[in-house]
Amino acid sequence: MPFLPFRYAAGVVLALAAAALQAETLQDPTRPPASLLATPAQAASAPESSVQLQSVLLGKGRTPAAVISGEVVVLGGRFRDAKLVRITERFAVLRGPQGETTLPLLPDTTRQGHSPATPEPTR
């Protein structure tokens, strides 16, 4: 049986080739969404309504910053045609040609007539 080692080698090569073909079709589950991987030129051409505050970076000994639509902007820095003028734990304020725009960190979940600082009465 002189062909036995050749058959094993051929089988291993075929198995590795099949595994490589399958690996190309798998997507990385940890890869960020394509919208976050957009280049700055693509982000600049996005409509103004898509501007979203994603995170605020505050802390002792650091320059306050905000992550706005995937871009880190330090306090006083520029985002598109606006300047970041204020950052709190809950929102960031941009000042541009159209005036000031407040970007909330979380969507507004308050109901009309209830202040977020005032707890609802318990029954």
N, C-alpha and C positions, 0 to 999 in steps of 0.2 A: 504494500500500500504506500507507494512513494508520493501519491497525490494528496494524502491526508493533511499534511501541514499546509499545502497550498489551499485546500478547501477551507480550512480554519481561517487562514489569513484573508481569503476572499470574503468569507462570512463576516469577519470583523470589519473589513473595509465597507461592505454594504450596510452593516448596522450603523456605523459611524456616519455614513452619508445620509441615511434615512433620518437619524437624529438631528443632523445639521439642517436638513430641509424643514423639519418640524420646528426647530428653534427659531427659524426666520419668521414664522407666522405668529409666534407668541408675542404678546405685547407686555411690556414691563408694567406691572400694576402699581409701582411706586412713582412712575413718571407723571409729572404735573400735567394738567389739561393743556391742550394746544393754545387756548386763549391766554394762559399765563406765560407761554413761551414765545409770544409775539415779539417781534423786533420793535425797538422804539419808534421806527417810522410807521409801522402798522398801528401801534398804540396811539400815536399822535393823530392818525386819521380816523380813529374811532369816534363815534358820536359823543358829544358832551354828556349826554344822559347816562353813558356807561361809566362815568367816573365813580369809583367806589373806594371808600376808606376801608382798608382790610386789616390794619393793625396800627397801634400807636406804640411808640418806643420811648418810654419815659423812665428816668431813674437818676439817682444821685450820681453826680460826676460824669454824666453823659449829655450830649447835645440832644434835646428833644427832636424826634423825627416821627414821620408817619409813612406808612406804606399805602400809597394811593394807586389803585389800578396796577399793582405789581411793581411800582417804582418807589424806591426809598427817597423821601424828600425831607431834608432837615429844616428845622424852623428857620424861616427867613429865605429858604431856597425857593426855586421856581418849579412849578409843575405846569407844563404846556405854557400858556400865556398868563398864568396866575402865580401869585406869591403866597406861600404858606405863612400866615400871620399869627395863628393861634392853634395850640394843641392842648387838649385835655384828655382825661381818661375815657371820655365818651364821644368826643367829636374833634374834628379839625376844621379850620376856617381858611378858605382860599379867597384872596382878593385879586380880582382881575378887572378887565375892561367892562364887564357886565355888572360889577359890584361884588359884594361878598357872597360866598356860597358856603354854607355849613354842611359838612359831610358827617353824618352820624356813623358811629362804629357799628351799632346794632340797628336793625329796622325798628321803626316806631311801633311798639306793641301796646301803647297806652290807649285806653278807650276814652272817648270824648267825655269830659266832665271829671276825669280822674287824673290827679297829678301823680307822676311817677314817684315823687318824694313822699306822698301820702299813702299809707297802706289802706287797702280796702277794708271796710268793717267786716268783722267775723260774725257769723250767726250761731 
